[in-house]
C-alpha cells in the first residue's frame, strides 16, 4: 500500500488533482500519471466497474504513485468492503441523510478500534501477509495506518440530509462531505435545475457548516475532472473549430 496521495497534498496545503473514471481503462490511468494527476477516482454508483477492474486500477495507479478513491454503489458494508479490499483509499458514500447512516458508513470504512471494517485478504490488507504486515508493526498498527490514510466522505444530496446535517457531522469517523447538485435540486422541488440560485445557496450553507465543524469539504482539497468532461468539451471544441 502507498500513503494516501490526496491526504499528503492536503497536509502540505495543496489541492490534489483527481482524474475521474466512470468505466475501467488502464490506459487512461497510465495517461493520467503521464500528465501529472495525483489520484484516480472511480464512480461505482453511476459507472460500471467489476471488483476485478477496481483491483487492476489500484494495481496500476499505485504502481505509478497514485491513490485510488471511489464512490460506491451504496453504503452497505458489503460494497464498501469489496472496494476497500482492492486497495481503494477513500470512499464517497452516496445519499447520506442522517447520523445513523453516517455512522454505519464510517464504521464500514475504518478498521477497529475506530470502526468495524472487516479484515480481508486482498491488496487492502497487504494480502494478509504477516511478514509484510510486520513492517507496519503488525496487524493492529497496519489497521491504524490504514485508517489514517482513509478518506470517508459522505454525500449530502437531499433536503433531509441538510435537515440532519448536525448529526451527520458529529460522526467522528466521517472525514468530510461532498455534494450532489442534481439530486439536491430535485429534492428541493427543482428537478433539472442544479444551477438554481436556491440550490447553490443551500450547498454553500452545507459546506460552511461542515467547515465550522472541522470537516473536509471535498472541493476544498481536490480539483477534479473526468473523462466525460475532457472528451465532450475538448472534442466538441475540436469538431466545431474544424467544421
Secondary structure as a PSIPRED ss2 file (coil, helix, strand):
# PSIPRED VFORMAT (PSIPRED V4.0)

   1 X C   1.000  0.000  0.000
   2 X C   1.000  0.000  0.000
   3 X C   1.000  0.000  0.000
   4 X C   1.000  0.000  0.000
   5 X H   0.000  1.000  0.000
   6 X H   0.000  1.000  0.000
   7 X H   0.000  1.000  0.000
   8 X H   0.000  1.000  0.000
   9 X H   0.000  1.000  0.000
  10 X H   0.000  1.000  0.000
  11 X H   0.000  1.000  0.000
  12 X C   1.000  0.000  0.000
  13 X C   1.000  0.000  0.000
  14 X C   1.000  0.000  0.000
  15 X C   1.000  0.000  0.000
  16 X E   0.000  0.000  1.000
  17 X E   0.000  0.000  1.000
  18 X E   0.000  0.000  1.000
  19 X E   0.000  0.000  1.000
  20 X E   0.000  0.000  1.000
  21 X E   0.000  0.000  1.000
  22 X C   1.000  0.000  0.000
  23 X E   0.000  0.000  1.000
  24 X C   1.000  0.000  0.000
  25 X C   1.000  0.000  0.000
  26 X H   0.000  1.000  0.000
  27 X H   0.000  1.000  0.000
  28 X H   0.000  1.000  0.000
  29 X H   0.000  1.000  0.000
  30 X H   0.000  1.000  0.000
  31 X H   0.000  1.000  0.000
  32 X H   0.000  1.000  0.000
  33 X H   0.000  1.000  0.000
  34 X H   0.000  1.000  0.000
  35 X H   0.000  1.000  0.000
  36 X C   1.000  0.000  0.000
  37 X C   1.000  0.000  0.000
  38 X C   1.000  0.000  0.000
  39 X E   0.000  0.000  1.000
  40 X E   0.000  0.000  1.000
  41 X E   0.000  0.000  1.000
  42 X E   0.000  0.000  1.000
  43 X E   0.000  0.000  1.000
  44 X C   1.000  0.000  0.000
  45 X C   1.000  0.000  0.000
  46 X C   1.000  0.000  0.000
  47 X C   1.000  0.000  0.000
  48 X E   0.000  0.000  1.000
  49 X C   1.000  0.000  0.000
  50 X C   1.000  0.000  0.000
  51 X H   0.000  1.000  0.000
  52 X H   0.000  1.000  0.000
  53 X H   0.000  1.000  0.000
  54 X H   0.000  1.000  0.000
  55 X H   0.000  1.000  0.000
  56 X H   0.000  1.000  0.000
  57 X H   0.000  1.000  0.000
  58 X H   0.000  1.000  0.000
  59 X H   0.000  1.000  0.000
  60 X H   0.000  1.000  0.000
  61 X H   0.000  1.000  0.000
  62 X H   0.000  1.000  0.000
  63 X H   0.000  1.000  0.000
  64 X C   1.000  0.000  0.000
  65 X C   1.000  0.000  0.000
  66 X C   1.000  0.000  0.000
  67 X E   0.000  0.000  1.000
  68 X E   0.000  0.000  1.000
  69 X E   0.000  0.000  1.000
  70 X E   0.000  0.000  1.000
  71 X E   0.000  0.000  1.000
  72 X C   1.000  0.000  0.000
  73 X C   1.000  0.000  0.000
  74 X C   1.000  0.000  0.000
  75 X C   1.000  0.000  0.000
  76 X C   1.000  0.000  0.000
  77 X H   0.000  1.000  0.000
  78 X H   0.000  1.000  0.000
  79 X H   0.000  1.000  0.000
  80 X H   0.000  1.000  0.000
  81 X H   0.000  1.000  0.000
  82 X H   0.000  1.000  0.000
  83 X H   0.000  1.000  0.000
  84 X H   0.000  1.000  0.000
  85 X C   1.000  0.000  0.000
  86 X C   1.000  0.000  0.000
  87 X C   1.000  0.000  0.000
  88 X C   1.000  0.000  0.000
  89 X C   1.000  0.000  0.000
  90 X E   0.000  0.000  1.000
  91 X E   0.000  0.000  1.000
  92 X E   0.000  0.000  1.000
  93 X E   0.000  0.000  1.000
  94 X C   1.000  0.000  0.000
  95 X C   1.000  0.000  0.000
  96 X C   1.000  0.000  0.000
  97 X C   1.000  0.000  0.000
  98 X C   1.000  0.000  0.000
  99 X H   0.000  1.000  0.000
 100 X H   0.000  1.000  0.000
 101 X H   0.000  1.000  0.000
 102 X H   0.000  1.000  0.000
 103 X H   0.000  1.000  0.000
 104 X H   0.000  1.000  0.000
 105 X H   0.000  1.000  0.000
 106 X H   0.000  1.000  0.000
 107 X H   0.000  1.000  0.000
 108 X H   0.000  1.000  0.000
 109 X H   0.000  1.000  0.000
 110 X C   1.000  0.000  0.000
 111 X C   1.000  0.000  0.000
 112 X C   1.000  0.000  0.000
 113 X C   1.000  0.000  0.000
 114 X C   1.000  0.000  0.000
 115 X C   1.000  0.000  0.000
 116 X C   1.000  0.000  0.000
 117 X C   1.000  0.000  0.000
 118 X C   1.000  0.000  0.000
 119 X C   1.000  0.000  0.000
 120 X C   1.000  0.000  0.000
 121 X C   1.000  0.000  0.000
 122 X C   1.000  0.000  0.000
 123 X H   0.000  1.000  0.000
 124 X H   0.000  1.000  0.000
 125 X H   0.000  1.000  0.000
 126 X H   0.000  1.000  0.000
 127 X H   0.000  1.000  0.000
 128 X H   0.000  1.000  0.000
 129 X C   1.000  0.000  0.000
 130 X H   0.000  1.000  0.000
 131 X H   0.000  1.000  0.000
 132 X H   0.000  1.000  0.000
 133 X H   0.000  1.000  0.000
 134 X H   0.000  1.000  0.000
 135 X C   1.000  0.000  0.000
 136 X C   1.000  0.000  0.000
 137 X C   1.000  0.000  0.000
 138 X C   1.000  0.000  0.000
 139 X H   0.000  1.000  0.000
 140 X H   0.000  1.000  0.000
 141 X H   0.000  1.000  0.000
 142 X H   0.000  1.000  0.000
 143 X H   0.000  1.000  0.000
 144 X H   0.000  1.000  0.000
 145 X H   0.000  1.000  0.000
 146 X H   0.000  1.000  0.000
 147 X H   0.000  1.000  0.000
 148 X H   0.000  1.000  0.000
 149 X C   1.000  0.000  0.000
 150 X C   1.000  0.000  0.000
 151 X E   0.000  0.000  1.000
 152 X E   0.000  0.000  1.000
 153 X E   0.000  0.000  1.000
 154 X E   0.000  0.000  1.000
 155 X E   0.000  0.000  1.000
 156 X E   0.000  0.000  1.000
 157 X C   1.000  0.000  0.000
 158 X C   1.000  0.000  0.000
 159 X H   0.000  1.000  0.000
 160 X H   0.000  1.000  0.000
 161 X H   0.000  1.000  0.000
 162 X H   0.000  1.000  0.000
 163 X H   0.000  1.000  0.000
 164 X C   1.000  0.000  0.000
 165 X H   0.000  1.000  0.000
 166 X H   0.000  1.000  0.000
 167 X H   0.000  1.000  0.000
 168 X H   0.000  1.000  0.000
 169 X H   0.000  1.000  0.000
 170 X C   1.000  0.000  0.000
 171 X C   1.000  0.000  0.000
 172 X C   1.000  0.000  0.000
 173 X C   1.000  0.000  0.000
 174 X C   1.000  0.000  0.000
 175 X C   1.000  0.000  0.000
 176 X E   0.000  0.000  1.000
 177 X E   0.000  0.000  1.000
 178 X E   0.000  0.000  1.000
 179 X E   0.000  0.000  1.000
 180 X C   1.000  0.000  0.000
 181 X H   0.000  1.000  0.000
 182 X H   0.000  1.000  0.000
 183 X H   0.000  1.000  0.000
 184 X H   0.000  1.000  0.000
 185 X H   0.000  1.000  0.000
 186 X H   0.000  1.000  0.000
 187 X H   0.000  1.000  0.000
 188 X C   1.000  0.000  0.000
 189 X C   1.000  0.000  0.000
 190 X C   1.000  0.000  0.000
 191 X C   1.000  0.000  0.000
 192 X C   1.000  0.000  0.000
 193 X C   1.000  0.000  0.000
 194 X C   1.000  0.000  0.000
 195 X C   1.000  0.000  0.000
 196 X C   1.000  0.000  0.000
 197 X H   0.000  1.000  0.000
 198 X H   0.000  1.000  0.000
 199 X H   0.000  1.000  0.000
 200 X H   0.000  1.000  0.000
 201 X H   0.000  1.000  0.000
 202 X H   0.000  1.000  0.000
 203 X H   0.000  1.000  0.000
 204 X H   0.000  1.000  0.000
 205 X H   0.000  1.000  0.000
 206 X H   0.000  1.000  0.000
 207 X H   0.000  1.000  0.000
 208 X H   0.000  1.000  0.000
 209 X H   0.000  1.000  0.000
 210 X H   0.000  1.000  0.000
 211 X H   0.000  1.000  0.000
 212 X H   0.000  1.000  0.000
 213 X C   1.000  0.000  0.000
 214 X C   1.000  0.000  0.000
 215 X C   1.000  0.000  0.000
 216 X E   0.000  0.000  1.000
 217 X E   0.000  0.000  1.000
 218 X H   0.000  1.000  0.000
 219 X H   0.000  1.000  0.000
 220 X H   0.000  1.000  0.000
 221 X H   0.000  1.000  0.000
 222 X E   0.000  0.000  1.000
 223 X E   0.000  0.000  1.000
 224 X E   0.000  0.000  1.000
 225 X E   0.000  0.000  1.000
 226 X E   0.000  0.000  1.000
 227 X H   0.000  1.000  0.000
 228 X H   0.000  1.000  0.000
 229 X H   0.000  1.000  0.000
 230 X H   0.000  1.000  0.000
 231 X H   0.000  1.000  0.000
 232 X H   0.000  1.000  0.000
 233 X H   0.000  1.000  0.000
 234 X H   0.000  1.000  0.000
 235 X H   0.000  1.000  0.000
 236 X H   0.000  1.000  0.000
 237 X H   0.000  1.000  0.000
 238 X H   0.000  1.000  0.000
 239 X H   0.000  1.000  0.000
 240 X H   0.000  1.000  0.000
 241 X H   0.000  1.000  0.000
 242 X C   1.000  0.000  0.000
 243 X C   1.000  0.000  0.000
